[in-house]
Every structure is written in structure tokens, then in C-alpha cells.
Amino acid sequence: MTAGAEDLRRRLAEACLVEDPPPERFGFEFASAARLLRFTAAVHRRWFRVECHGIETLPRGPTLLVANHGSHVLSWDGAMIVTSCLLAADPPRLVHGMAEHRLMELPWLGGVARRIGAADGRRETCLDILRAGGVVLTFPEGTAALRRRFRERYRLSRLGYGFMHVALAAGVPIVPVAVIGAEEEAPLVVNPGWLARLLRTPVAPLTPTLVVPLPVKYRIHFGPSLHFQGAPSPEAVTRNVTEVQRVLQRLVDHGLARRPHVFF
């Protein structure tokens, strides 16, 4: 085993110790995750050449990451956030991506996602992970982001409200995460409804690159923690979600303004 692989396994083991009960209850498998993360780490370093900004401010306790969604075919943006938090955060964190339940039910893709730490994005599952001390990643734009046309890239769709109910119930901070690069990795050409029905998936985006993303340069910006308290009244939830959307869009715009080029 190479030194890099040994270091990854050490960091993964350290990250797993944070959660009580351990992450295996949702299908996580340490050996499988270590192998899969070696692959995503290679993509992280050599294909997307990911730069992380602000990750040093990531809270140590349970945290809810709220990110913009740009990857159309495979969730490379989610994989790069997960890999960044394992490789670049101090201490390393195991991030549980929340996926749409229909995607998690797909035989191969759902199984791979569970073994690396992803979970069904139901409210009860998110609360369980956060109360165990874990980190949850959610894309509250939902599948609307996967239908976004190329000319509308980096314009956030309306955020869902579920993540705010979770944050208030668990009493955890929200960290906005802006991913720059994902919306150019596989530009959307068409999203045929008949294909989505055939595949039994919420969307079926087709891109010029099929399943292989373009070697764009990723820049991931972790914003300051946002703290919300109080009863989850409809008015309070709406107000808080509007604030998160404003902050996240501003972080995305900031990342775009600082980017010198899509590919370098």
C-alpha cells in the first residue's frame, strides 16, 4: 500500500471515530469506502485539480453543509466536497451526502453511494447522522438544478425548506458551500422525460460528454457558519431559507468573480 493510501485510510478511520453510533448503520463499509475514496482522491488531485477555500473554518461538531448543485450526470460535485473534507479538513471529516431516495434505490449506483457514506435524504436520516456527531451534505435545489440550462448556470434554483427544519431540530450550524466548475463539466443538452421514466429516475440529463466529465478546474468555497434558532414556524423557516439562499448565491458569485478560467 502506498503512503498516500495509508494516509487516506488513517484519515478515514479518524473521521469515523467522531460518530456515535458508527456510520455502518446506513450501509457504510470502511474497506469499500477506502477503495472508492482512493479513486475520488485521484480525480480530486489530477482531473479536477480541486482548490479549497475556507475549509479551515469548518466546525468540529455536527454540521449541515448546504451546497449549490451543478453536476448533471454523476454527482462529481458531491464527491469532490466529500473528498475535500476528508483530505483537507483538520480534523478530517466523513461527510454523508443526502441523495434523492429514488436514486438510492438504483441497484448499482445506490449501493456504491451507501458504501462511501451517502444516505437516503429523508429528514429522519439527516437528524440521526447529525445527532451522532456527523456531517451531512445536502443540495436543497433538488432535481431542479439538474434541469438548469447552460445559459442559466450558477443561478440558484429556489431552495427547499427541509434542510432548515433539520438544522433547527438538531441545533447545528449550516455551512454554505459554493462549487465552481461543476456546471461546465458536462453541459446539459436535453433532459427527455421519456428516458427518465424508462430509467425510473427523477431526471435523465444528456450531455456531450456522456458520463465522462470535462477536466474543468474545481474551486470549492466554504463560507462562514450560519446559526439559526427558534421554533420552526412557517414564517421563520421561510425567512431563514431566504437568508441561506442569499448567502450561498453571494458565495457562488464571489467564486465566479475570482475564477481566472474554466480549465485552469
N, C-alpha and C positions, 0 to 999 in steps of 0.2 A: 504494500500500500504506500502511495506517495505521501510526502509530508503534507501536501495540500489536502488530500483526502483524510488524513489523520486529524488535521486541524478542523476540518468541517465536521467530522464525527464528534470531536471534543466539544465544539461549539453547540452542536445539536443536542448532545447529552446535557450540557449545561442549561440550555434553553428549556428542555423538557422537565428539568427538576423544579422549575418555577411553579408548575401547575399541580394542584392537589384537589381532586384526584388526577392521575396522569392522563395524557391525551389519547391513549389507546382506546378509550371507551367509545370513540367515534370512528374507529377504523384505522387510526394512525398506526403505522408499523415502522419502528425505528430503522431496521435494516433496509427496507424498501425505500423509506424517505431519504436515507443517506445516499443511496444509489441515485435516486431521482434528483436530489439536490446537487449531486456532483455534476449531473448534466446541466441543470439550470445555472449552476455556478459558471460552467464553461461558456454558456450562452451569454450570461451576465457580463463576463470579462472580455470575451473575444468577439461576440457577434454584435450585441447592443452597446458594449463598452460603457456600462452604466456609470453615471456620476450621481452621487447622493449629496443633497444639500439639506442641512438642518437635522440630520438624523441623530446628531449628538444630543438633541433636546428631547428625544423620545422618552416618555415617562417610564419608570421602572416597574410600576404596578400594572394591574389590568387596564387595558386601553382599547378604545374603539377607533380604528383607522377608517377615515371616510375619504374615498378617492374618486377622481373622475375616471370614466371608463372609455378606452379608445381602441383596444384590440377587438377586431371583428370576428376572426375565425377561432383562434385559440387564445386563451387568456394569458398572453405573454405579459401584459401589464401587471396582472396579479402575481404571476410567477416572479417577476423582477422585484416587486415590492417584498414578497416573502423572502426571496434570496438576499435582498439588501439588508433586511432586518436580522437575518442570521449571520451574514458575513461582516456587516459594517456597524451594527449597533453594539453599544457597550453598556450593559451586558448583552449577549446575543439573545434574540427573541424568536420564539416559534410563533409564526403568525398563521392563524386559521382563517382562510378565505371562505366567505359565505357565498355559496353558489345557489342558483335557481334550482328548486327541487326537481324539475323535470330533467335538467342536465345531470344532476347527481344520480338519477335513475338509469342513465345510459350505461350499458354493461361494462364497456372498457374504460371510457373516459371517467365515469363516476368512480369506478374502483381505484384508478390511478390517483384521482384527486383526493379521495379519502385517505389513502395510504400516506400522502405527503402532508396531511393535516387539514385539508378542506372539509367543510361540513355543510349539511343542508341549511340553507339560510333562514330557518324558522326562528321566530323570536325566542322560543324556549331554549333552543340550542345555543344561540348567542349568549343568553343570560347564564347558561350553565358554564360555558367556557370562561366568561368574564369573572364569574363568582369563584372559579377555580384559580384565578390569577393570570389567565391567559390574555392574549392579544387577538382581537378579531378585526378582519379587514372586510369592509363592505363597499359595494358600488351602488349607492342609492339611486342613481339614474335608472337602474334596472335595464331591461331589454331595450328601452327607448334609445339608449346610447348606441346599441348595435345597429339601429336603423338610421343613424345620423349620416347624412351625405357628406362627401369630402369637402364640399364648399362650406359646410357648417361646422367643420372640425373645431374642437376646443370651445364650442359654445355649449355650456352645460344644459342638459335637459332638466326638467323640473325634478327635484329630489323627492323621493318617497319619504314618508314620515316614520316608518318602522324603526329606523336606527335611533331616532330621538327617544322614542318610548323605551328602547333598550338602555340607552345611556342614562336616562332619568331613573329607571328601575334599578339599575346596577350601581348607580352613583359613580360612574367612571368618566374620565376626561375623553374628549373627542379630539383627535389629531387629524387635521385636513392634510391630504396628500395629493399633490399635483404631479401627474405623469406627463412628461413632454416627450414626444417621439412616437407614441403608440398609434396615433391617428394617421400617421404616414406609413406605417409598416406594411399595411395591407389595405389600400384604399377600397372602399365599398363601390361595387359596380351595380349590383342588383340584389334584391332580397326577396326572392319569389315565395309567395305564400304556399304554393303547392308543394314546394320542396320541404318547407318547414313542416307541413302536415305529413309528408311522406316519412321524414326523419323523426317525427314526433318531438320536435324541439320548438322553443318559442320563436326562434328566428333561424334563417338559413342564409347568411350573407355570403355572396360570391365575390371574390376579388381576383385581380390579375395574377396574384402570386399563389393562388390556391391556399395550401396550408403552410408554405414556407414564407416567413416574413422578410421584408427587405432589411438590409443591415443598417437601419437608421441608428442614430445615437440617442440613447435614452438619457434623460435628465429627470431625476425624481426629487421633488422638493417637499420636505416635511415641514409643515407650519407649526406655530406655537399651539400648545394645548388650549382647548376651549372647555370651559366648565359651565354646566347648566344644572340648576337645582329647582326644586319645587314640584308641585303636583302636575301631572301630565294633562292639564286641561286642553281642550282643542285650541284655544287662543294661544296658550303658552307654547304648545308644540309647533303651531304654525309660525309663531314669531321666532322660535329658536331655529327651526329648519331654514327659514329665510335668512337668518344670520349666518348659518353654516354655508349656505349656498353662496352668499355674498363673499365670504372669506375665501372659500375654495375657488370661486371664479377669479378673484383678485390674485390668488396664488398662481393659478394657471396662466393668467395674463402676464404676471411677473416673470414666470419661467419662459414664456414665449419671447418676451422682450429681451431677455438675456441670452437667448439661443443664437449663436452666430450662423448655424447652418443645420439642415436636417440630418446630414450624414457625418458631420464632424464637429 
